[in-house]
Amino acid sequence: AVEGIKANGPEKAYIYLMSDTEVDSTIEIPSDVDITIETTDYTLPSNFVSNKQITNIPPVRYPVDGARKKITRKAGFNDDMFVLKDGTSTSLTLGDIAIDGGSSATNKGSIVNASKGYVKLKNGVEIKNNFINEGDAAEADKPAIRAKASALEISGDAELTVRKATVTGNKSINGSAINFNG
């Protein structure tokens, strides 16, 4: 979805998750684009059949107390999940979703790594289970990996806003779950 947003060039875009998904490569937020990722407000009804064209069945409101959708790090993917590194108005807003680092024993990347722009965690966001390990990293890369935050690595000109979000079960080598070095 983010590649499509980048190709079309909008300044603001929304991604609504209708199902859980896995991330198998770094998602780089395009320069000067504001992207919001949230659990959908609507879902397809249980009697919807995807292989038939049914035009008279509207989507139904997703329950307010329904389980939030989850983005999980795919097994074998060990770099940062989301990166913001260019642009003064680049923004990633997460709302009412869970992002799970996958508890990998070989992971070298944070869930969000931002050196520019804005990272905003809204109500209902849970950032969890990301473990930073050196694993088979080159010796020259190990000091940076040891200092990296497991959940949120915020540096340079990046800004972080947290509103009723949860950061839990994240582990790093010498850093913490959240590093703010702005």
SEVEX-489508 format. One record per residue: residue number from 1; residue in one letter; z, y, x of N, C-alpha, C in turn. Coordinates in steps of 0.001 Angstrom, whole numbers. Each point is the difference from the previous one (the first is absolute). Layout:
% residues N
PT   num   residu       nup    nnorth     neast      caup   canorth    caeast       cup    cnorth     ceast
PT   NUM        A         Z         Y         X         Z         Y         X         Z         Y         X
...
% end
This chain:
% residues 182
PT   num   residu       nup    nnorth     neast      caup   canorth    caeast       cup    cnorth     ceast
PT     1        A         0     -1199       824         0      1199      -824         0      1264       868
PT     2        V       779       -14      1088        90      1187       849     -1343       292       664
PT     3        E      -739     -1030       403     -1324       220       595      -940       658     -1007
PT     4        G        86      -392     -1264      -810       622     -1042       372      1456      -200
PT     5        I      1287       292        55       469      1377      -119      -540       824      1158
PT     6        K        86      -548      1202      -487       696      1191     -1503       297      -110
PT     7        A      -743      -962      -503     -1451       155      -103      -404      1071     -1020
PT     8        N       812       164     -1062      -344       956     -1054       561      1390       231
PT     9        G       949       156       907       484      1297       427       872       820      -938
PT    10        P       778      -601      -925       871       831      -832      1206       506       794
PT    11        E       655      1023      -519      1218       510       632      1236      -709      -527
PT    12        K       -64      -557     -1212      1126      -692      -630      -520     -1274      -641
PT    13        A       727     -1114       175      -403     -1266      -586      1234      -824      -367
PT    14        Y      -146      -801     -1048      1077      -875      -460      -473     -1442        48
PT    15        I       885      -876       460      -252     -1442       -12      1126      -617      -811
PT    16        Y      -350      -656     -1118       994      -637      -852      -121     -1510       152
PT    17        L      1070      -637       448       -12     -1443       213       238      -730     -1316
PT    18        M      -920      -902      -350       156      -811     -1202       480     -1405       357
PT    19        S        10      -307      1290       506     -1293       462       502       166      1423
PT    20        D       760      -974       457       468        18      1379     -1200      -158       930
PT    21        T       117       547      1221     -1112       -76       948       525      -170      1418
PT    22        E      -831      -516       870       337      -160      1409      -839       955       850
PT    23        V       607       500      1060      -692       860       959      -246      -817      1262
PT    24        D     -1263       -71       422      -329      -796      1182      -527       843      1152
PT    25        S        16      1336      -177      -388       912      1079       609      1371      -300
PT    26        T        61       844      1017       593      1322      -160      -802       836      -998
PT    27        I       725       648      -905      -617       922      -951       239      1404       536
PT    28        E     -1088       649       443       111      1351       527      -311       990     -1111
PT    29        I       953       873      -294      -193      1008     -1034      -949      1054       564
PT    30        P     -1107       271      -707      -998       944       518       567      1406       193
PT    31        S      -541       716       965       423      1360       314      -121       909     -1217
PT    32        D      1073       744      -264        53      1002     -1065      -266      -555     -1399
PT    33        V       361     -1254      -222       -72      -605     -1327      1421      -375      -417
PT    34        D       333       268     -1258      1300      -312      -581      -177     -1241      -869
PT    35        I       593     -1127       422      -133     -1267      -726      1356      -410      -545
PT    36        T        23      -362     -1287      1194      -524      -649      -261     -1452      -373
PT    37        I       942      -883       352       -94     -1418      -344      1217      -346      -843
PT    38        E      -239      -541     -1206      1089      -314      -924      -312     -1265      -784
PT    39        T      1057      -560      -626      -188     -1065      -969      -692       604     -1214
PT    40        T      -919      -732      -582      -764       481     -1148       898       364     -1186
PT    41        D      -468       927      -814       669       313     -1265      -498      -928     -1101
PT    42        Y     -1180      -602       211      -607      -869     -1006      -427     -1309       645
PT    43        T       -56     -1040      -800      -435     -1294       482      -879      -651     -1063
PT    44        L      -721     -1013       388      -836      -702      -970       881      -890      -864
PT    45        P      -307      -117     -1293       813      -843      -878      -124     -1466       382
PT    46        S       989      -792      -396        27     -1416       377     -1168      -780      -589
PT    47        N      -616       476     -1086     -1128      -716      -590     -1351       446       557
PT    48        F         0       806      1062     -1238       441       628      -592     -1150       801
PT    49        V     -1283      -240      -167      -704     -1051       737     -1016       695       902
PT    50        S       179      -139      1318      -815       775       940     -1462      -426        63
PT    51        N      -330     -1198      -409     -1396      -420       100      -798       265     -1281
PT    52        K       607       646      -970      -698       374     -1231        80      1511      -175
PT    53        Q     -1025       558      -555         6      1434      -250       684       250     -1337
PT    54        I      1189       568        75       762       320     -1205       248      1493        26
PT    55        T      -623       711      -882       102      1458        38      1017       557      -981
PT    56        N       508      -813      -918       921       519      -996      1471      -253       327
PT    57        I       304      -466      1195      1395      -223       384       395      1056      1017
PT    58        P       801       963      -427       404      1068       927      1109      -467       936
PT    59        P       178       684      1116      1138      -321       869      1310       323      -727
PT    60        V      1060      -630       438      1322       235      -602       900       703      1008
PT    61        R       950       743      -491       944       727       841       829      -995       799
PT    62        Y        78       205      1305       813      -855       870      1467       296      -297
PT    63        P       852     -1002      -152      1399       262      -343       701       851      1062
PT    64        V       768       968      -451       722       886       920       920      -806       907
PT    65        D       606     -1055      -540       904      -826       797      -709     -1224       590
PT    66        G     -1334       -24       -53      -769     -1105       560        91       -23      1521
PT    67        A      -272     -1157       569        60      -144      1459     -1050       893       645
PT    68        R       425       736      1018      -972       840       706      -947      -898       791
PT    69        K     -1184       515       221      -992      -746       773       353        89      1483
PT    70        K      -526      -955       767       400      -121      1401     -1216       -31       915
PT    71        I       115       733      1108      -968       -61      1089       705      -738      1135
PT    72        T      -589     -1094       455       626      -834      1028      -887       -69      1236
PT    73        R       634        14      1165      -717      -221      1263      -461     -1454        31
PT    74        K     -1313      -195       194      -556     -1350        52       423      -684      1302
PT    75        A       283     -1270       -84       372      -777      1181     -1080       159      1071
PT    76        G       415       257      1227      -924       165      1114      -390      1442       281
PT    77        F       255       920      -945      -276      1417       224      1272       642       548
PT    78        N       -70       578      1207      1206       436       700        34      1474       391
PT    79        D      -929       819      -460       -20      1420       352       581       840     -1141
PT    80        D       -26      1338       157       473       892     -1049      -760      -276     -1293
PT    81        M       705        79     -1138      -658      -222     -1288      -731      1259      -483
PT    82        F       669      1153        37      -589      1278      -414       138       987      1143
PT    83        V     -1071       751       293        14       973      1092      -520      1343      -513
PT    84        L       724      1068       357      -439      1376      -238         9       667      1357
PT    85        K     -1178       419       503       -23       567      1346      -856      1245       140
PT    86        D      -790       343     -1029      -881      1155        90       160       891     -1223
PT    87        G      -256      1296       184       -36       931     -1123      1343       616      -323
PT    88        T       -30      1248      -429      1246       701      -317       478      -272     -1419
PT    89        S      -901      -426      -896       424      -254     -1377      -147     -1470      -392
PT    90        T      -107      -877       973       -58     -1438      -271      1329      -417      -618
PT    91        S       -61      -820     -1058      1228      -361      -693       -91     -1412      -562
PT    92        L      1113      -735       114       141     -1318      -620      1248        50      -867
PT    93        T      -192      -156     -1315      1118       -43      -935        72     -1410      -566
PT    94        L      1185      -599        74       218     -1335      -541       961       128     -1172
PT    95        G      -323      -638     -1122       853        74     -1172       106     -1328      -717
PT    96        D      1220      -434      -268       292     -1173      -814      -731     -1257       476
PT    97        I        15      -233      1311      -566     -1225       569       940      -527      1078
PT    98        A      -177     -1255       347       717      -592      1125     -1014      -251      1109
PT    99        I       381       347      1221      -838      -318      1157       819      -919       892
PT   100        D      -513     -1198       188       722     -1058       698      -696      -274      1332
PT   101        G       753       165      1092      -533      -222      1337      -259     -1448       338
PT   102        G       415      -925      -855      -323     -1403       184       905      -782       924
PT   103        S      1043       638       552       980      -685       848      -632      -723      1178
PT   104        S     -1083       522       548      -728      -653      1089       781        44      1308
PT   105        A       -11     -1089       713       665       -66      1300      -874       546      1124
PT   106        T     -1246       368      -296      -904       500      1038      -477      1424      -278
PT   107        N       592       671      -942      -442      1321      -419       311      1071      1035
PT   108        K      -974       907       217       175      1116       943      -166      1347      -691
PT   109        G      -221        15     -1332      -302      1240      -702       983       360     -1084
PT   110        S       141      1309      -221       829       526     -1086      -733      -174     -1327
PT   111        I       724       191     -1091      -654        10     -1307      -810      1283      -136
PT   112        V       610      1154       312      -717      1275         2       212       669      1347
PT   113        N     -1083       414       643        52       716      1273      -769      1305      -182
PT   114        A       741      1124        18      -635      1301      -246       326       974      1120
PT   115        S     -1050       622       563       191      1065       982      -518      1336      -530
PT   116        K      -647       -21     -1148      -501      1198      -688       183      -204     -1495
PT   117        G        39      1090      -741       -19       -78     -1450      1354      -266      -634
PT   118        Y       -61      -566     -1207      1188      -166      -831       117     -1436      -484
PT   119        V      1207      -550        95       313     -1303      -572      1055       250     -1061
PT   120        K      -282      -449     -1237       914       239     -1118       325     -1323      -681
PT   121        L      1286      -317       -63       458     -1210      -680       701       435     -1277
PT   122        K      -559      -390     -1149       538       412     -1285       884     -1093      -601
PT   123        N       525       285     -1159       880      -898      -733      -604     -1400      -125
PT   124        G       813     -1005       288      -419     -1381      -174      -690      -636      1186
PT   125        V      -176       732      1088      -651      -563      1189      1015      -815       796
PT   126        E      -425     -1159       454       826      -831       872      -831      -367      1226
PT   127        I       492       375      1175      -628      -331      1282       885     -1070       634
PT   128        K      -522     -1215       173       902     -1085       395      -647     -1028       930
PT   129        N       884      -744       680      -344     -1211       751     -1025       177      1107
PT   130        N        73      1102       715      -909       160      1130       799      -175      1290
PT   131        F      -412      -940       822       682      -290      1256      -922       359      1158
PT   132        I       504       819       927      -760       355      1203       418      -944      1125
PT   133        N      -981      -621       640       241      -909      1117     -1045       233      1077
PT   134        E       368      -259      1251      -954       152      1101     -1043     -1101       -10
PT   135        G       436     -1181      -347      -910     -1141       -27      -795      -123      1283
PT   136        D     -1308       -95      -125      -886      -193      1144      -636      1316       461
PT   137        A       663      1115      -267      -552      1313       385      -105       121      1516
PT   138        A      -954       801       434      -142       280      1426      1250       712       496
PT   139        E       372      -257      1228      1222       578       566        10      1533      -112
PT   140        A     -1152       628       198       -90      1467       -73       254       526     -1416
PT   141        D      -240      -811     -1033       190       422     -1389      1422      -224      -510
PT   142        K       775      -816       692      1322      -388      -497       984      1167      -176
PT   143        P        67       996       899       949      1108      -235      -264       750     -1312
PT   144        A     -1249       249      -335      -327       698     -1255       359      -867     -1202
PT   145        I      -226     -1298        91       341      -915     -1096      1512       -48      -183
PT   146        R       749       -41      1104      1462       -51       -78       588      1223      -690
PT   147        A      -626      1158       163       523      1245      -562      -484       260     -1426
PT   148        K      -926      -780      -495      -634       261     -1295       915      -354     -1175
PT   149        A       -62       833     -1038       732      -276     -1232      -711     -1107      -771
PT   150        S       769      -841      -653      -608     -1101      -733      -620       440     -1326
PT   151        A       607       956      -695      -519       406     -1304      -851      1260        87
PT   152        L       596      1110       430      -670      1299        -8        91       649      1367
PT   153        E     -1133       150       661       -81       666      1304      -633      1367      -259
PT   154        I       819      1047         0      -453      1355      -317       147       848      1256
PT   155        S     -1112       595       481        41       769      1247      -946      1186       -79
PT   156        G       -41       791      1086      -938      1122        85       203       997     -1118
PT   157        D     -1077       316      -714        36       975     -1089       184      -641     -1370
PT   158        A       296     -1272       -60       149      -686     -1290      1325       370      -663
PT   159        E        -9       -35     -1333      1198       275      -787       266     -1174      -930
PT   160        L      1284      -255      -260       426     -1104      -859       852       532     -1137
PT   161        T      -320      -427     -1227       807       310     -1180       358     -1316      -671
PT   162        V      1285      -202      -288       465     -1222      -648       773       388     -1258
PT   163        R      -404      -546     -1141       655       252     -1284       286     -1335      -681
PT   164        K      1227      -460        74       448     -1217      -681      -800     -1234       403
PT   165        A      -315      -110      1269      -692     -1166       539      1006      -838       786
PT   166        T      -352     -1243       266       876      -915       731      -722      -508      1244
PT   167        V       700        31      1130      -500      -567      1250      1019     -1062       391
PT   168        T      -412     -1273       -36       973     -1074       188      -605     -1202       723
PT   169        G       843      -694       786      -408     -1238       643     -1016       161      1113
PT   170        N      -100      1185       591      -944       253      1095       747       -76      1324
PT   171        K      -641      -548      1018       652      -149      1308      -965       389      1101
PT   172        S       531       697      1008      -807       320      1177       790      -375      1244
PT   173        I      -619       105      1154       660      -434      1226      1080       993       421
PT   174        N      -373      1206       370       971      1021       401         8      1191      -940
PT   175        G      -996        87      -868       -87      1111      -932       755      -324     -1272
PT   176        S      -303       725     -1028       646      -210     -1287     -1072      -288     -1041
PT   177        A       387       -30     -1256      -965      -169     -1072      -833      1276      -152
PT   178        I       619      1167       259      -692      1276      -127       203       795      1273
PT   179        N     -1085       422       638        45       933      1129      -656      1279      -458
PT   180        F       692      1122       209      -579      1297      -327        35       830      1266
PT   181        N     -1136       130       665      -102       722      1257     -1005      1136      -121
PT   182        G       188       846     -1018      -926      1090      -257       305      1234       792
% end
